[in-house]
């Protein structure tokens, strides 16, 4: 809560400094021509005011827990300091919980209660000190900004330089986050492949990631052939795209080329509502409605369809990703220049011929991007598969049977009481790494298609 109060104070300082910077620039002009607009001087004051305050907030948030923990440790009895690390951490957690009024693991511990009293006082003082330090830093920065404002100050250039620096920092954070994800996957996957041969994982035909919990346990050596898991993922994704791609694309063409404005204003939001429905709702719909309907219909036709099947999950998942295809494709088709349409009509082409031979090819890069996004959404879906397709890892191309996917297995492997360094747990990282490369291959393929057709139709 205190951090929200601090951020609210920063926002208030922001507004005050912007207004004061504008007024200050007009006051010092004295009839001279300002280098920048008054708004730029206001933004300049904001930069000098907000950045020091935010730096104080970040540094304080990092240092405060370390300092308070050291102060708490200094007042604990010596016998408690001899606890194991995990027990000492639990005691510190109890002290913090009691001090802020939350539920503790052992609230009746007299040592924790006594330390919580001191900790609560220190915490209140630290929070007040943080706000005072932020206000002081903001005030100092504002004073510096006001002293530097003059008609010759290149406020616009300096503000744009700060904006550019923020953009570069944001891009760098995104890049390093991606690198961190990849490195963590590689590291844990290497640990897994030290215990399970890479070729057995990549080309194995049986997936049963059960490992022995005791040295004397038998029948749980584990089998980590990933082909059935990836086959199930591809099967469900293909079914979903078979449903979503034509329906979504045809819906986009109708909304962009045929629908009246009033109809479009109703149809497009109605389709986009599907994207806002929680996936667990789709999972319930697939498990309680679609799967029994398919099973009963198959029984009437003499076809054996499991209660949990790839077809049920794929059909519902296809409905779920229709908005990703239709909405993005509609935006891309609408963005095709009007001159291409008029040129085709001038040559005598009909509306359907114009759409088929001119508009869709010109919008193909964006359509491919929409299909790629839909494919990524289908590959990464978990809840629908858990509830409608099951957890059975079968190597089959029969959509009427139960299958599983990579994401479902990752969730399954990372839950439970298995040790983190066991092959069963580490297999989740290997699956994630393979899924990363599959998604990367899809992106490369899509970029190749986009580049080929963009050169043809630009």
Secondary structure, DSSP 8 states (H G I E B T S, - for coil): -HHHHHHHHHHHHHHHHHHHHHHHHHHHHTTS--SS-HHHHHHHHHHHHHHHHHHHHHHHHHHHHHHHHHHHHHHS-HHHHTS-HHHHHHHHHHHHHHHHT---TTTT-HHHHHHHHHHHHHHHHHHHHHHHHHHHHHHHHHHHHHHH--TT--HHHHHHHHHHHHHHHHHHHHHHHHHHHHHHHHHHHHHHHHHS-HHHHHH-S-EE----SSTT--S---EE--HHHHHHHHHHHHHHHHHHHHHHHHHHHIIIIIS-HHHHHHHHHHHHHHHHS-HHHHHHHIIIIIHHHHHHHHHHHT----SS-HHHHHHHHHHHHHHHHHHHHHHHHHTS-HHHHHHHHHTT--HHHHIIIIIHHHTHHHHHHHHHHHHHHHHT--HHHHHHT-S-------TTS----HHHHHHHHTSSS--TTSHHHHHHHHHHHHHHHHHHHHHHHHHHHHHHHHHHH-
